[in-house]
Amino acid sequence: MGFVPSQDVDPILYSKPYYVGSGAPAADRPYALLVEALARTGYVGVCKIAVRRVD
């Protein structure tokens, strides 16, 4: 959905965080650049996800 300064995110929302990573070797470099840019700026990515469990 977007990127916001980390201090703008209420800590209660960290109760169940999800982490993402690159899905293929070709995505490793762009993902590393994104991680570095977010670390340097102090921003975090905010998104909406749907998690489904199939039993």
C-alpha positions as CSV (number, residue, x, y, z in Angstrom):
1,M,0.0,0.0,0.0
2,G,2.9,2.3,0.7
3,F,5.9,3.3,2.7
4,V,5.8,5.3,6.0
5,P,8.2,6.4,8.6
6,S,8.6,3.6,11.2
7,Q,7.7,5.9,14.1
8,D,4.3,6.4,12.5
9,V,3.4,2.7,12.9
10,D,1.7,1.8,16.3
11,P,3.8,-0.8,18.0
12,I,0.7,-2.9,18.7
13,L,0.6,-3.7,15.0
14,Y,3.8,-5.6,15.4
15,S,2.1,-8.2,17.5
16,K,2.0,-10.5,14.4
17,P,4.5,-9.3,11.8
18,Y,5.1,-11.0,8.5
19,Y,8.4,-10.8,6.7
20,V,9.0,-11.0,3.0
21,G,12.0,-12.1,1.0
22,S,13.0,-12.5,-2.6
23,G,11.2,-15.3,-4.3
24,A,13.8,-16.2,-6.9
25,P,17.6,-15.7,-7.4
26,A,16.9,-13.0,-10.0
27,A,15.1,-10.9,-7.3
28,D,17.9,-11.1,-4.8
29,R,19.6,-7.9,-5.9
30,P,16.5,-5.7,-6.2
31,Y,15.3,-7.0,-2.8
32,A,18.6,-6.2,-1.2
33,L,18.5,-2.6,-2.6
34,L,14.9,-2.2,-1.2
35,V,16.0,-3.4,2.2
36,E,19.0,-1.1,2.2
37,A,16.9,1.9,1.1
38,L,14.3,1.3,3.8
39,A,17.0,0.9,6.5
40,R,18.7,4.2,5.4
41,T,15.5,6.2,5.4
42,G,13.9,4.6,8.5
43,Y,10.7,3.7,6.5
44,V,8.7,0.5,6.6
45,G,6.5,-1.0,4.0
46,V,2.8,-1.3,4.8
47,C,0.6,-3.8,2.9
48,K,-2.6,-5.7,3.0
49,I,-2.5,-9.5,2.8
50,A,-4.9,-12.4,2.9
51,V,-3.7,-15.5,4.6
52,R,-5.6,-18.7,4.0
53,R,-5.1,-22.0,5.6
54,V,-6.2,-25.2,3.9
55,D,-6.5,-28.3,6.1
